Amino acid sequence: MHPVIKLMEFSWKQTEKSDNARLATQSEPEGVTQINNLAYIDDGNSYHLLDVYYPEGTEGKIPVIIDIHGGGWMYGDKELNKIYCLNLAKRGFVVFNISYRLAPAVTVNEQLQDCAYALKWISENMKNYPCDTDNIMLTGDSAGGQLSSYSAALLSSEKLRKVFGVVYGNLKLTALMLTSPVPNMKTNGVMGLYTKLMWGENYRNKPTYKYMNLDEIIGFAEYPPTIMITSSGDFLAREQTRKTAELFRSKGIETKLMDFEKYKGKDLPHVFPVLEPESEEGCLAIDAGIRFFRDHIKSKTEV
């Protein structure tokens, strides 16, 4: 195993301890129906599971949000984002919260294949839940933002689906929400050394090598209106989020950037809405994303 991967495994174990301590202080919101641990690939792998949440007493069809968690491609599962996703559902949505296999056991390309299987399962099973199948937002944070931005591209591009070896069902996105995404993985320095290895130690010899940065695939894709969220203390992804917003706008994609400065004198950290979804600042960011989605639901309805 590459020494950088060994070092990062240790680092993610420390993150897991702090996340477990944080999650232990948080409570699941009441009034949300949960259907947990549905297999989107029936192979007994715990990373091939997803949850479905929606408000209790829902009548009729409501819009859909699909969430892909972060964790540096090496850490976490759907439980990491459960409180966040339940708070999204509480606002009037059916939310699908998915897990995927982790590096270094698999590569980013294989994670994208997992996400594709999950999205295909969702497209085939939404009829079993109160889903408005015409109004779907895909969202992800940090590494999940990369996986979400790529999944949105692969959904719209047959060429990219062939390169990455993925198969999707019939799913069309109304909107995309990226929280502190890190979609450029050929960067220099220590971060770049780590992110490149997420594609496998022989990443240079793979067909995906030409497509490891978002600017290398965006020309093949059709993106829905997109909102991006970053913050003053987002040292991991603030620059990448800003550059991604600029890239989207340069391609004529409707893009809104929410760059949150200090809140009550405090720098807001990386993926703060996901970490603290019930805090004042977390609610501000989540509600901004929800308004963006609802605005485009309204726009589609009026067409």
Stockholm file with secondary structure:
# STOCKHOLM 1.0

chainA/1-303         MHPVIKLMEFSWKQTEKSDNARLATQSEPEGVTQINNLAYIDDGNSYHLLDVYYPEGTEGKIPVIIDIHGGGWMYGDKELNKIYCLNLAKRGFVVFNISYRLAPAVTVNEQLQDCAYALKWISENMKNYPCDTDNIMLTGDSAGGQLSSYSAALLSSEKLRKVFGVVYGNLKLTALMLTSPVPNMKTNGVMGLYTKLMWGENYRNKPTYKYMNLDEIIGFAEYPPTIMITSSGDFLAREQTRKTAELFRSKGIETKLMDFEKYKGKDLPHVFPVLEPESEEGCLAIDAGIRFFRDHIKSKTEV
#=GR chainA/1-303 SS CCHHHHHHHHHHHHHHHHHHHHHHTCCCCSSEEEEEEEESSCSSCTTSEEEEEEETTCCSCEEEEEEECCSTTTSCCGGGGHHHHHHHHHTTCEEEEECCCCTTTSCHHHHHHHHHHHHHHHHHHGGGTTEEEEEEEEEEETHHHHHHHHHHHHHHCHHHHHHHTCCCCSCCCSEEEEESCCCBCCCSHHHHHHHHHTTCTTGGGSGGGGGSBGGGTGGGCCCCCEEEEEETBCTTTHHHHHHHHHHHHHTTCCEEEEEECCBTTBCCBTTHHHHCTTSHHHHHHHHHHHHHHHHHHHHHHHC
#=GC SS_cons         CCHHHHHHHHHHHHHHHHHHHHHHTCCCCSSEEEEEEEESSCSSCTTSEEEEEEETTCCSCEEEEEEECCSTTTSCCGGGGHHHHHHHHHTTCEEEEECCCCTTTSCHHHHHHHHHHHHHHHHHHGGGTTEEEEEEEEEEETHHHHHHHHHHHHHHCHHHHHHHTCCCCSCCCSEEEEESCCCBCCCSHHHHHHHHHTTCTTGGGSGGGGGSBGGGTGGGCCCCCEEEEEETBCTTTHHHHHHHHHHHHHTTCCEEEEEECCBTTBCCBTTHHHHCTTSHHHHHHHHHHHHHHHHHHHHHHHC
//
